[in-house]
Amino acid sequence: MALLIVLIMCCVIILATSQPCQNPDDFVAATSPGHIMIGGLFSIHDKMLSSEDYPRRPDIRKCVGFEISTFLQMLAMIHSIEMINNSTLLSGVKLGYEIYDTCTEVTVAMAAALRFLSKFNCSREIVEFKCDYSSYMPRVKAVIGAGYSEISMAVSRILTLQLMPQVSYESTAEILSDKIRFPSFLRTVPSDFYQTKAMVHLIQKSGWNWVGIITTDDDYGRLALNTFVIQTMTNNVCIAFKEVIPAFLSDDTIEVRINQTLETIIAETHVNVIVVFLSQFHVFNLFSKAIERNINKVWIASDNWSTATKIATIPNVQRIGKVVGFSFRKGNVSSFRSFVQNLHTFPRDHNKPLNEYFILLSACAHVQDSDFSQCISDHSQGTLAYKAHKDMGRNFSLRNDILWDYTEPGLVHSIQLAVFALGHALRDLCQARDCQKPSAFQPWEQIQSKCSKECSPGQMKKTTKSQHTCCYECVNCPENHYTNQTDMDHCLSCNNETHWAPVKSTMCFEKEVEYLSWNDSLAILLLALSLLGIMFVLAVGIIFTRNLNTPVVKSSGGLMVCYVILLCHFLNFASIGFFVGEPQDFMCKTRQTLFGVSFTLCISCILTKSLKILLAFSFDPKLQNFLKCIYKPVPIIFTCTGIQVVICTLWLIFAAPAVEENMSLTRVIILECGEGSLLAFGTMLGYIAILAFICFIFAYKGRKLPENYNEAKFITFGMLIYFIAWIPFIPVYATTFGKYLPAVEIIVILTSNYGILCCTFFPKCYVILCKQDTNTKSAFLNMIYSYSSHSADSLAMSRASLVSTNSNITMATPSSGGQPAAWQKSKDLQIPACAHTCKENATSASKTWPRKRTSSI
């Protein structure tokens, strides 16, 4: 039995010198017919046998070093095409494929690219030269691959000649994003810019700042190195050494360079972190030798090898240290797993890699799982006869699980995305064309066709439930976000403090600066009311000046007190102007201080008037004594106003109001005066409220005065209006925002100012202008005499009642002139009320009421 196995092996494995391909069909790795042909480029073998001829002839040699992981990537493409053919995506249209093995060589890949561009259905394999390839029909419509960036760049430059779509599943070089140099190149993986950025971020966050880097000597390695260096320079990470290894395994110097790299790592004892931008084959050789030298470091893996089973199954691989890697996003590849597990049932006609795998599988049937990959690679170093025994498929069921272990789900997902992206593009093209005909469309038209419609500026791509990133929905950018290019993955955010953007915006708009301007309709109305108030103040001043010696003016405290109060009203109305217009620091500091001090002075003057009125007409001895003690007009005014001046001064010194920019609103910046300290602002208003309340109490007690001298009653009304205006101000001011916030305080100031002005001066102006007969000295004295007589009678009756209650005896003692004592006492009470006109009765009056009455006249 053993002899039979040996004979079979000898029949299937030929170790003779490799032979070049005899015709173009020998060059094809796998093919399947279809209405639309898709090309594929995979590095199924890791190198090409070197030629022993000299000089070397320009022929394509055989490839050796079978790689299971890349073989699985080829199967992923075939499986994805079969999925589309078995679906309704391209109803009635079958996709075919033509896959080539690049042998990890740029020259082999370029030969395959030339075959892709050869004229369709031509007996000779020729590429026609044309000035315009718009109507040229090549043998394939698109290409999937290649894996290595170096190969993808070379192939893309050839395919660009006909703008043939090339979709790579693994090439991450940043330069491939340049649409000027590579207009037909597409990929389903991010560029190295993001990978290097993530690597540097990981290094920085881990506290490492002294690292080494190893790359390949090709475009991929050099570009990754440059990008990584730029990222490290901006993140305070230093590079101790940079080692470059030949890119292709067929290079004879690769072993020497790997040994030199290891010597450098050993010499740099302070370098414990090494970034590795290499292929799986390079990393396999590097780690195998590093294990022999007991090198233990932290290795940061690129996406090329971070999840490779070939690396994870290296004997004693744990001795090299820790490996931290970045990989592609994984998707649902469960259907591919089923495909791999049933691979022995898949037709092997026109599929050389699959046949080769079965042959190698038979040779390595009894090898341990850990040595399986190495066994496959070792047995493929010679030329294999592509003839498999019928029973060799039986061995596959023994190793189907190990085959799945070598699958890299991230790469398989990327390949599926690439194939399905082409499938959706073809679906759009075939909706209005008969794609069963090869001439239905040219390759370059697919670049204009997508799975989803192009998202316009102002929109972003939102991936649908499908696992394919090329299929998405276009959603509008939300408020304060924008996109200025087509097919952007996410919306860019505006600076919310200075800019805004509406829904579906293509740019950010600068926020408009708003404030209560002079041309605002509400501001104009309020300013008009303020000017009207100033006119009223001036009119009252003129009226009082012209009637200076009349009793009404004298009873108001004299012209000086009236002028002070009118000046306060004038300043209050004038302060409205500081609430309107573009806020300035001077305006912010002036408006509250001016209002607070002037309004306090006004209330202080009215407070002295209330005390004076109460003192003049009070018949309660205790109250009168108290009022005489506190009634000092000038000190009261200066003290009350001085306290407010101190409050405002401290406010301006320690927390002065200033201009602020309120950016909380979406589309505008509100330029407003910040109060600086709400405590100081509240203290200023609270102090005015306390004075107004005291004034209200005193005025309320003197509300029952003569009809023509009812100033206390109107002062009471004025204070009530003040409280009605300012009490709602607190919640309204606290809940209002925007440019009309100053208008709230303006309305309250106008209301309280008008209320006090009207109640204090308008009744007197009415008497002066409309009731001149009552504004005479005699009429005024008669009114006071009548009021005093009534008050005295009331007081006398109260005293007589008290005496009657205590003694029950009524005495009627005659007095001079024969009048009753009660009448005499009543008269005595009346005389002091007008002591300045009835001085001759002062003596008798003093006998019954020994206090001298103070008149307001």
Secondary structure, 3 states (H helix, E strand, C coil): CHHHHHHHHHHHEECCCCCCCCCHHHHEEEEECCCEEEEEEECCEEEECCCCCCCCCCCCCCEEEECHHHHHHHHHHHHHHHHHHCCCCCCCCCEEEEEEECCCCHHHHHHHHHHHHCECCCCCCCCCCCCCCCCCCECCCEEECCCCHHHHHHHHHHHHHHCCCEEECCCCCHHHHCCCCCCCEEECCCCHHHHHHHHHHHHHHCCCCEEEEEEECCHHHHHHHHHHHHHHHCCCCEEEEEEEECCCCCCCCHHHHHHHHHHHHHHCCCCCEEEEECCHHHHHHHHHHHHHCCCCEEEEECCCCCCCHHHHCCCCHHHHEEEEECCCCCCCCHHHHHHHHCHHHCCCCCEHHHHHHHHHHHHCCCCCHHHHHHHHHHHCCCEECCCCCHHHHHHHHHHHHHHHHCCCHHHHHHHHHHHHHHHHHHHHHHCCCCCCCHHHCCHHHHHHCCCCCCCCCCEEEEECCCCCCCCEEEEECCCCEECCCCCCCCCEECCCCCEECCCCECCCEECEEECCCCCCHHHHHHHHHHHHHHHHHHHHHHHHHHCCCCHHHHHCCHHHHHHHHHHHHHHHHHHHHHHCCCCCHHHHHHHHHHHHHHHHHHHHHHHHHHHHHHHHCCCCHHHHHHHHHHCCHHHHHHHHHHHHHHHHHHHHHHCCCEEEEECCCCCEEEEEEECCCHHHHHHHHHHHHHHHHHHHHHHHHCCCCCHHHCHHHHHHHHHHHHHHHHCCHHHHHHHCCCCCHHHHHHHHHHHHHHHHHHHHHHHHHHHHHHCHHHCCHHHHHHHHHHHHHHHHHHHHHHHHHHHHHHHCCCCCCCCCCCCCHHHHHHHHHHHHHHCCCCHHHHHHHHHHCCCCCCCCC
